[in-house]
């Protein structure tokens, strides 16, 4: 087996001819065959497609064609990203059998750059959840502890990187769905600035919050993947026209003194002891690297969850209305149309999705709109302004990514509010459209602990630069789980 | 209908004449194979996003300006949520609280006087698809429906009038005026048969002279201007009946059955949809600059009312002529092209209104597609003015020009229609006429001058109108004098 290389190393070796892309791909696929039955990161493994793409890269190299920076580096894709000709389910029964006739913009870019796609990864149904337990297909297990959740909603993608199935993966983040599983699985996860990456072909959950981003083991790998997917797209009107800087290249610039803000609202009650001590250690390490630490306040932080749980379900209630059994996906045949709608949607959607559709429908209903949805929009603005004020004094904010490490299966399923609270530190960045990154900064026993940096709009480069500097001086990100070779069905199942 | 007066407001949907749909690049062609003009975006497949068609905004802005509206400095789109199989996303992208344009008016003509009807708003939205219900015997179970998404995403503007229309006839006049302007400015074909213009009407009654509006009914899917007028008439009668018998009008949506000439309840207020409008998160708001507005204004042609007045003033045309000629911009353009070559305005007007418009109408063409080019018509008028052919002959020449597209001189030559102005070629027909009409000769000789007219007419008949009548009279006099 090829030793576990970073994406950057794989790309270099493919380019230099030291390794064939097909060899790399074969090795990852073999690793998946061996260990994914226990982890269950993948909904679909795209073995033939991945090998074909890898072989094409090798042919291109042989014929002397210049290779793009990630050519031949295999990648896993969250199964809410449309892949031409390959089933895209959102881990929902309602999209079972849906084969998109087109690629998402990010998929198209990666395909053109010669990325072999290893497969599509499991998620909470329609990206609604924080543990991947809401997948209608199966549970995905945290590679660091099979009794614990990988986080969510991009649980499968986080696991794919944590278990070395793939050096890179794409996820989507609406309220923390990249960062929270990244923290639980001990990898780097970046949610870019809203509009940095085209959402075209990302099956929408909450359009004004959704953003696609990379999972990787290192900041450099995350930067390489961000380089490959970021930038304007005429097919997404919310995609920013700004040409992105070269993120990976910028990592080698000298590390300048950075003012790091510590929002007091993020360090209060609810943090477990190990998380607090990991963050305390991180603070002093950052100081050693030359960062200046400053206490700041984001007074509307406590509003983030209620605001999010009005705006996101409202948008979702509309975005998910198209799953009506008329054109594609599940259709429960009945005598009349209304019954077809009822039955198809009743059988096709899981509990959490239905809960959010109902919440959102209610929030937008006539007579309630002003009190709920409109009010939420106003408070969202206040949350954004909190950040703007903070960024007048500091360059980035440092927070824990989650209050606790990965929890056990079933622990929060019965209480949606408890589940929602696991995103308490990640949601605000989505509401404000800001870039944020989670990276490993310690362990609680076998369980990784993640720290989060939030920056002003378009500051992904700065966030990556800090994590890169930290990773040069620490090795939390190199701690790999000891993968069990056992069948997932042995372990208890959750609701 | 005594104690109550009707108040009508109209909501008109007009399809914009763009090459592609409002939020994707699919072409807009009428009469295509079902579902040919579709793509993932207009089919609302998972993950797709809308991109606004800039041309549609330009056309919508042009229409709003022609309707004297104020263009908003900032407009946005909203989602109107409802389930129906012809709506693939289960929401329509429309505009709710910040539409493209507000506060305009339309000048209409009724009973010879003009009146201003307020326009509340003009907003943009996408069209839905079309359900096609299976006919028996096509190998599908009865009751099966199909959906044709060709039309889905077609760019529409909705023009909402204020409730200021005084009745069915005025509603008809409003629609005529609206259609004329919208066609004039090249924004839409306004073809009701193809669905590029659709109309809903709100109507209520109130005590005559009262300032307060009564409870309204909304009449849906009225297929022609005539049906709008008729549906309003019967609905007004119905509401008057309800009120006069002490009843109350309930707010509801009603359909119109043209065969029975009645309106019928479709949906009560309680059953009305809650559309749960909210801002479309996939489209940012749009800021409109002064330059955008000026560009749209610059693209506005002279509007019909202004043109009509100018035709009266600068060509000295009667009001009737000016109205007919300016009814369509193509006709008015044609007229001006003819006159530009020096033709007499009134003569050109007469010829266009009678000959040209008749032939165009039967050929189903607009003036800009006329086979007779304006300069050829001008030549024809010039040939008549010079006396080379008579006015009567010109009406024989014209249809041939219309059929063949040839210039008048060529038609006249090929068909031997030029005026017989050579006395020698008149000798034979004159001799024949004199021989056949001894009585008329006697009358003339006994001093009845009118008799010469009769004889001229006879000669004209023999020459099938090709003779120069003046020359005929002169020759007749000569011959009778000699006799």
Interface residues (C-beta under 8 A of the other chain):
Chain A: X80 X81 X82 X88 X90 X95 X98 X100 X101 X102 X104 X199 X200 X201 X202 X203 X204 X206 X207 X208 X234 X235 X236 X237 X238 X314 X315 X317 X318 X321 X322 X324 X326 X327 X328 X337 X341 X361 X364 X365 X366 X369 X373
Chain B: X40 X43 X44 X45 X46 X47 X48 X49 X50 X51 X52 X79 X81 X83 X85 X88 X89 X90 X91 X147 X274 X276 X277 X278 X281 X282 X283 X284
